[in-house]
Amino acid sequence: MLFRSAVGIPSSTYSSSGGGDIFVSVSFPAKYQYVAIGIGNQMAGSSIFVVYTDGKGNVTVSPRDGLGHFEPLLDSSKTVTILSGSKADTSTVVANFQYRATESLLKVQSSASPFIGSWKEGTAFDTTDLSHTLDQHDDHSSYKLNLKDASVGASSNPFLGGTATQSVGQGSQSAGEGASLRNKFLKAHGSLMGVAWLVVYPAGAVLMRLRWGGVWTHILVQVLGTSMVIAGLGVGYTFARSNGLVCLLSYATLRSW
């Protein structure tokens, strides 16, 4: 288990049409410099909470805006309150916090509300600076939580004393989880593009020169190569889109990862 996250929804939030408070718990081994979870299905446009040690035996939770393939920036308009039960020792980091959510991406009536996670190993930050610079994560993943059945009633901290924790939407992520599918997309993209440009297109030109099969053979080979390039482009775009790598030029002045 790399990190575990849990989300609890108060009854008042279920009945509100404009969002409301939610409770979030994130725990992970102390060897990680930071762990971040986000509300949404990709980094771009998501609300991200970066958890790291504060150097005083507790945690810092930095609420940030996801900007695609760039370091997420602090959003001071987001309200986060660290709750009892949070800690940071030599073995484990635990962050329990309350957040006033307004995001439409938070599907409190859904059994599969989208979340993302990322992590990086390294020396502890030991700082309370909410704007602390983050190095690019080692890996990331996406997962879903059942928030429809994550009611915690009127609890002010569902992560203490076992109060309603059985109904809290929970999930855990392991290092490399989700990486297998991403690797398949990358290999497919590279294989299609490589074979098309290095084998198929040159073969069409050579066959034309040698007059093997005539002009129609040349056309068919070139159509095959073009189809592979289009397929490779589609696979590459799908990979980039699903991992928040598709971004706008207006972000060019930001710190790129």
N, C-alpha and C positions, 0 to 999 in steps of 0.2 A: 504494500500500500504506500503510495507516494503521499497523497493528501486525502483527507476526508472533509466533505462539506455537508452542511445541513441547513435547511431553511425552514423556518416556522412562520405561519401566517396567523396573526390575531383575527378574531372574529370581526372586529371593526373594519379591517382592511377588506375582508371578503364582501362586506356590505357597501363599501365605498366605490363610487364610479370613477373617482379621481386618484386612485392609489391610496397609500397609507403606510404605516410602519410594517416592517418585516424584521425577523430575527435571523441572523446568519452566524454559523459557526464554521470555522476552518481550522483544521489541525494537521500538522505535518512534522516530520523529523527535523531536528535542529541543524542538520547538515545543509539544509537549503537556505540560501541567502534571502530569498523571498518566494512566496507563492501568491498568485493572483487568481481571483475568480471574477467572472464577468457575467452580467445579465445580457443575453443575446446569443446568436448562433455563430457570430464571427467577431473579430476584434473591432473592425470598423463599425462605429455607431453603437457600441456596447458601453454599458456602465461597468467599470472595472474597480475592484477593491484589492489593493496590493497590501499584503500582510508581511511585516518584518519586525525584528526585535527592536525595542526602544533602549536597550542597555541598562534598564532598571528592573529587570525581571518580568517585564510585561511586553506588550506589543504596540506597534503603530499600525493603524489601518488607514491607508491613503486612498480616498475616492477619486477616481480619474476617468477621463473620457477616452474611449478607444478611437484611434485615428488611423486604423489600418496598419500599414507597414512602418509605423513610427512609434517612438516612445509615447505611451499614454500620458496625458497632461493632467495635473491636478485640477479638479473642479471644486472650488471653494463653496459653491452653492449647494453642494450635497451635504446632508447632515448625517454624520456617523457618531454613534455613542458606544464606547467600549464598555462591555458588561462584566460583571463578576464571573470568575471562572477562567478568565483569560490569563495566560502565563507564558513565560519563556524561560526554560531552563536548559541544561546541557543535553537533554535528550529530546524534548518535545516543545513545540510552539503551538499554542492554542489561542485563537482569537474568537471571542463571542462578542457580537456587536449588533446594535439596532440601527436600522437605516430607514429613512422616510422615502419611500419609493414612489415615483410618478411615471416610471417608464411603461410605455405600452407593450414593450417586449416582455415584461414580467406577466406571465399568464397564470394568475392565481387560481383560475378555474380549470386549469389544464393538468392532465396527468403526465404531460411530457413538456414541461416548460424548458426552453433552451438555455443552457449555461455553457461557458467556456472556462478553461483553466490553463495556467502556465506556471512554470517553475524554473528556478536556477539554483544550482549548488554554488557555495562559496562562503566567504567570511561574512559573519553577521554584520548587518549595518549598524546596529546599536545606536539608533537615532530617533528622535521624535519629529524630525523634519518631514513634513508631508510631501514636500516637493523633491525629496532625495532622488538623485539621478539613478536610473535603472539601466544596467547592462542588458543586452538582449537575452531573452529566456533560452534555456537549453532545449525545451520542447513545449508543446502545447497540445490541448485536446478539447473536445467538445462532448457534452453529455446532457442528459435531461433529468429533471427532478419532478416527482409527482407532488405538485403543490395543491391539487384539488383536495387531497386528503391530509394536508399538512397543518391542519388547524391546531393552534395552541390556546384557544379560548382567550381569556383576558390575562394570561400570564405576562409578567414583566421580564422574565428571563427563563424561557423553557429549557435551557441547557443546564440548569442547576437542579439538583435533587430529584431528577427523573421526571419532572413535571411535563407531562404531555410529550415527552421525547419519542414515544412510540409512534406518534403520528407525524412527526417532522419529516419533510421530504429530504432524503439522504442520498448521497452518492459518493463513490470513491474512485480515485484515478491512480493508475500505476504508470511509472516511467515507461515511455514508449507506447503506451496505449493510444491507438489511433495512428501511430506512426506507420504501421503496416500498410494501411490503405493509402496514406500519403506517398509511401515509397512506390506502391503499385502505379499510382497516377504519374509519378515522376519517371519511372522506368518506361511506361507506355508512351509518354510524351517524347522522351529521348529516343526510344526505339523507332517510333513512327517518323520523326523528323530526320534522324540519322540515316535510316534505310532509304527514305525518299530522296534525300539530297545527295547521298554518297553512293547509292547503288542504282536505284530505279531511273532517275533522270539521266545519269551518265550512260546507263545501259540503253536507253532509248536513242541517245545520240550515236552510240557505237553501232547499234543495229541499223540505223539509217545509213551510216557511212559504209557499212559492209553489205548493204542492200539485202539484208536477211528479213524476209517477210514483207517487204515493201512499206509504203507509207502508212498503211492501216495498222501494221504492227507498231510502228513508231507512235502513232496517235494513241493506241490503246495503252502502251507503256507510259506515255506522258499523262494520260488520264488517270492511270493507277497511281502514279507519283503525286499528282495534284490532290487526289482523294486522300492519300496518306497524310499530306501536309495539312489539309483542312481538318482531318480527324485529330492530328497531333495538336493543332491550334486549339481545337475544342477541348481536348483533354487538359492542355496547359491552362486555358482560361478557367475551366472548372476547378482545377487545383488552386489557382490563384484566388478565385472568388471565394472558395470555401475556407481559405486560410487568411482572408483579410489582406491579400497582397495587391488587390486592385484599388488604386487610390487616385485622387485628383491632383492635377499639377499645382493647385493652389497650396498643397502641403509642402512644396519644395523647400520652403525656408525652415521647416522643422527638423529636429534631430532624427535622422534616418537610422533604422536598425538594419 
